[in-house]
């Protein structure tokens, strides 16, 4: 059984949640909504585990495991543990989109991503293309080669990386760095032929099939996109699908299943 230190109360729980938000850490709040100790709360940090509050009985380990699974896809769920029901609500920091390649598609991509709540970084070695004027909605515009920018770009669990140059000269310095990081999404522009060449290059460098399979290439969902802004929507649609771990990419019309079923319906026992 897990318990917080004696005297912990709502103020401690609230402070812990505020700290998660302020430090942009991934976490969750678990609240007992049915059963013993109704209303009890605990705050969970994805990496550190329980950081405040308390849960009843011996369900702490199961709740922690389920909370981490839900956090992976920023989901909220009410789960049942014997006679106790616990609502687990994810506290997720804003996602970070890093765009390598200041091409035409990158302009609407950065604008729309910002409207979706992403922090956006645009990077390219070509100074003429990589300007604040071309990317007024980006949070950060960086000129330089990837090796020169590593100290300025953090690739963590909340990061989504998009490579738009589809040129090996610009991709090759980026891919090893990205593949060895815990980023949530890697998308790479290019035709099927270009994607196959990319796969061959990475295989030749010793990367495993599992590592290479993290790359979404050709990038985006098939919506028939032609214009740069349409391509940006296609890319963002795939990123959203990965973000929440649900959705088929198919039209909802004509389907009998519940809309957003994976994000709203309760589970039986565990996530």
C-alpha positions in Angstrom: 0.0 0.0 0.0 1.3 3.5 -0.9 0.6 6.4 1.4 1.9 10.0 1.4 3.6 11.5 4.4 1.3 12.3 7.4 -0.7 15.5 7.2 -0.8 15.7 3.4 -4.0 17.3 2.3 -5.7 19.1 -0.6 -3.2 22.0 -0.4 -0.3 19.6 -1.0 -2.1 17.9 -3.9 -2.9 21.2 -5.5 0.6 22.5 -5.1 2.0 19.3 -6.6 -0.3 19.7 -9.7 0.8 23.3 -10.1 4.4 22.2 -9.9 3.8 19.6 -12.7 2.3 22.3 -14.9 5.0 24.9 -14.1 7.8 22.5 -14.8 6.0 21.0 -17.9 6.3 17.5 -16.5 3.9 14.7 -17.6 1.7 13.5 -14.8 -1.7 12.6 -13.6 -4.2 13.0 -10.7 -5.9 9.9 -9.4 -9.2 10.4 -7.6 -11.3 7.8 -5.8 -14.9 8.2 -7.2 -16.5 5.1 -5.7 -15.7 2.9 -2.7 -13.6 3.4 0.4 -12.0 6.7 1.0 -14.2 8.5 -1.5 -12.6 11.7 -2.7 -9.0 10.6 -1.9 -6.5 12.0 -4.4 -2.9 11.3 -5.4 -0.6 13.1 -7.8 1.6 11.0 -10.0 4.7 12.1 -11.9 5.4 9.9 -14.9 9.0 9.5 -14.0 9.0 9.9 -10.3 5.8 8.0 -9.4 3.6 9.3 -6.5 4.6 12.8 -5.4 1.6 13.9 -3.2 -1.7 12.7 -1.7 -2.8 9.2 -0.8 -4.8 6.2 -2.2 -6.7 3.6 -0.2 -5.8 0.0 0.3 -3.2 -1.8 -1.8 -4.2 -0.5 -5.2 -1.3 2.0 -5.5 0.9 -0.2 -7.7 -2.0 -1.0 -10.1 -3.1 2.6 -10.4 0.5 3.8 -11.0 0.9 1.3 -13.9 -2.5 2.2 -15.4 -1.8 5.9 -15.0 1.5 5.7 -16.9 -0.3 3.8 -19.7 -2.9 6.5 -20.0 -0.3 9.3 -19.8 1.4 7.9 -22.9 -1.6 9.0 -24.9 -2.9 11.8 -22.8 -6.1 9.9 -21.9 -8.4 10.2 -19.0 -10.3 7.1 -17.7 -12.3 5.7 -14.8 -10.9 2.3 -13.8 -12.2 -0.3 -11.4 -10.0 -2.0 -8.7 -12.2 -4.4 -6.8 -14.8 -2.3 -5.1 -12.9 0.9 -5.7 -13.2 3.1 -8.8 -10.5 5.6 -9.6 -10.7 8.5 -12.1 -7.3 9.1 -13.6 -6.8 12.5 -15.3 -3.7 13.2 -17.3 -1.8 16.4 -16.7 0.2 16.9 -19.9 2.6 19.7 -20.9 2.2 21.3 -24.3 3.6 19.2 -27.0 6.7 20.4 -28.9 6.9 20.3 -32.7 10.4 20.5 -34.2 10.5 21.1 -37.9 13.7 20.5 -39.8 13.5 22.1 -43.2 12.1 25.6 -43.7 10.3 24.7 -46.9 6.9 25.9 -48.1 5.0 23.2 -46.2 6.7 24.2 -43.0 4.9 27.6 -43.1 1.3 26.4 -42.7 2.5 23.5 -40.6 4.0 25.8 -38.0 0.9 28.1 -38.0 -1.7 25.4 -37.6 0.4 23.5 -35.1 0.6 26.6 -33.0 -3.2 26.9 -33.1 -3.4 23.3 -31.9 -1.3 24.1 -28.8 2.1 23.0 -29.9 5.3 24.9 -29.1 6.9 25.1 -32.5 10.6 25.2 -33.4 11.7 25.6 -37.1 15.3 24.9 -38.1 17.3 24.9 -41.3 20.9 25.5 -42.3 19.8 27.9 -45.0 19.5 31.4 -43.5 17.6 32.8 -46.5 14.6 30.5 -45.8 14.8 30.4 -42.0 13.5 33.8 -41.0 11.0 35.1 -38.5 9.3 36.8 -41.3 8.5 33.5 -43.0 7.6 31.8 -39.7 5.9 34.5 -37.6 3.9 31.9 -35.7 6.8 29.7 -34.6 8.1 30.0 -31.1 11.7 29.6 -32.1 13.4 29.9 -35.5 17.0 28.5 -35.6 19.5 28.7 -38.4 22.2 26.1 -38.4 23.1 22.4 -38.9 21.6 19.9 -36.4 25.0 19.3 -34.8 25.3 23.0 -34.0 21.8 23.2 -32.5 21.7 20.3 -30.1 22.1 22.5 -27.1 19.1 24.6 -28.2 16.6 21.8 -29.1 15.5 19.3 -26.5 14.2 16.0 -27.9 12.1 14.5 -25.2 8.9 12.4 -24.8 6.6 15.3 -25.7 8.5 16.2 -28.9 7.2 15.6 -32.4 9.9 15.8 -35.1 9.1 16.5 -38.8 11.8 16.4 -41.5 10.7 18.2 -44.6 13.8 18.5 -46.8 13.6 14.9 -48.2 17.3 15.4 -49.0 19.9 13.1 -47.6 22.3 16.0 -47.1 19.9 17.5 -44.6 18.4 14.3 -43.2 21.5 12.3 -42.4 22.7 14.7 -39.7 19.3 14.6 -38.0 18.1 11.0 -38.1 20.7 9.4 -35.8 20.1 12.1 -33.2 16.3 11.7 -33.4 16.3 7.9 -33.5 18.3 7.7 -30.4 15.9 10.0 -28.5 12.6 9.3 -26.9 10.5 11.6 -29.2 6.9 10.8 -29.6 6.7 11.1 -33.4 9.2 11.1 -36.3 7.8 12.0 -39.7 9.9 12.3 -42.9 8.8 13.9 -46.2 9.4 12.0 -49.4 8.0 9.6 -51.9 8.0 5.8 -51.4 11.2 5.6 -53.4 12.8 8.3 -51.2 11.6 6.5 -48.1 13.0 3.2 -49.3 16.4 4.8 -49.9 16.2 6.3 -46.4 15.5 2.8 -45.0 18.5 1.3 -46.8 20.8 4.1 -45.6 19.8 3.6 -42.0 20.0 -0.2 -42.3 23.5 0.2 -43.6 24.3 2.3 -40.5 23.3 -0.6 -38.3 19.8 0.6 -37.1 17.3 -2.1 -36.4 14.0 -2.6 -38.1 12.3 -1.6 -34.9 14.2 1.6 -34.7 13.6 2.5 -38.3 9.9 1.7 -38.0 9.5 4.7 -35.8 9.8 6.9 -38.9 6.5 7.8 -40.6 7.5 8.0 -44.2 5.9 8.8 -46.5 4.6 11.3 -43.9 1.0 12.0 -43.1 -2.5 10.5 -43.6 -3.9 9.9 -47.1 -6.4 12.7 -47.6 -5.5 13.6 -51.2 -3.5 16.6 -50.2 -2.1 18.7 -53.0 -1.3 22.2 -51.7 1.3 23.0 -48.9 -1.4 23.8 -46.4 -3.3 20.6 -47.2 -0.1 18.6 -46.8 0.4 20.3 -43.4 -3.1 19.2 -42.4 -2.3 15.6 -43.4 0.9 15.6 -41.3 -0.9 17.1 -38.3 -3.7 14.6 -38.6 -1.1 11.8 -38.3 0.6 13.5 -35.4 -2.8 13.8 -33.6 -3.5 10.1 -34.2 -0.1 9.2 -32.6 -0.6 11.7 -29.8 -3.8 10.1 -28.5 -3.1 6.5 -29.7 -6.5 6.2 -31.3 -8.3 6.8 -34.5 -8.2 4.9 -37.8 -7.8 7.8 -40.2 -11.0 6.7 -42.0 -14.1 8.7 -42.5 -16.5 8.6 -39.5 -19.5 8.6 -41.8 -21.0 5.1 -42.2 -19.3 3.7 -39.1 -21.2 2.2 -36.1 -18.5 2.5 -33.5 -18.5 5.3 -30.9 -16.7 8.5 -31.8 -13.5 8.9 -29.8 -14.4 5.6 -28.0 -10.9 5.0 -26.7 -10.7 8.3 -25.0 -14.1 8.4 -23.3 -15.4 5.0 -22.5 -14.6 3.4 -19.1 -12.5 0.4 -18.9 -13.2 -2.8 -16.9 -10.1 -3.6 -14.9 -7.0 -1.6 -15.8 -6.0 0.3 -18.8 
